[in-house]
């Protein structure tokens, strides 16, 4: 036996293939369905997902358990997200879901149960305790995993990270898994397809405010600055329109006066701009003057940055949309070296 591994099984293709691969490689595999908090006003999907995960465990003939992490998820992901939006910031719930739930509470629990490892269906690679981008660049999820530490990586396996998505689908067929044709889940980590703004409006009151252009003229209205992200170009109303109007982008939010400032030119911070970070985690030691590549949004193009100190980064080349609450994640070639939350 190669060791005892608990696989976080969501009922999807990636985590199901993860369990199948590890079993075929000689690990002692247990499937774990993580039950999280779901709001009572959306259609409940976790029961069907758990059923799918159970069916896969049955086909693979592995033990299956349900782990209730509702409290950890509600406090560490949902409450955090709502509080950040209330304070005018734009959080990244998927980052917190990985930190607090999958590689926080789940990993801790698994190790306490005698597991040597946990495994998930993330598209990322763990090579010698380095977090490395996935072979499938289109599916890579290292951006959401920057909070992992070297100590945690010793206990984490990402079996599908070295494959392309179509190879994973083919393996699902080969292993005769009942979820081989199941669509990929979209939306908020675990909660499913609910739109984040719909969720927020259940907890944060709407408050009508002005939309102003760069000259300070009122040109429209919106329903609350806390619902908007820098760079967004939808969901506010422009009253003063002309036939040839180009789209407007949110370039600033005045939280105190509940005002959005918009421009036809999208907001990009240029070289020389400094970014302050908080809640940082550096998987690799960084030094003043080091040059890395970074992105402040999932799938955003990489920009060159320079380390000023542990909490400050300077943009050297490229454009970064600086949005407080979002994650700035740094890379050295294919290795994710960590990141922080933009302050």
GIFEN-V390328 format. One record per helix or strand of 3 or more residues. SS is the DSSP state (a for helix, b for strand). FROM is the first residue (numbers start at 1). TO is the last residue. Records with the same first field share a line. If there is no record, write none. Layout:
SS: FROM-TO / FROM-TO
This chain:
b: 4-8 / 28-35 / 63-68 / 117-119 / 124-127 / 130-133 / 209-212 / 218-222 / 249-254 / 259-263 / 274-282 / 291-295 / 303-309 / 312-317 / 327-332 / 335-342
a: 13-24 / 46-60 / 70-86 / 93-112 / 142-145 / 150-153 / 165-174 / 196-201 / 225-227
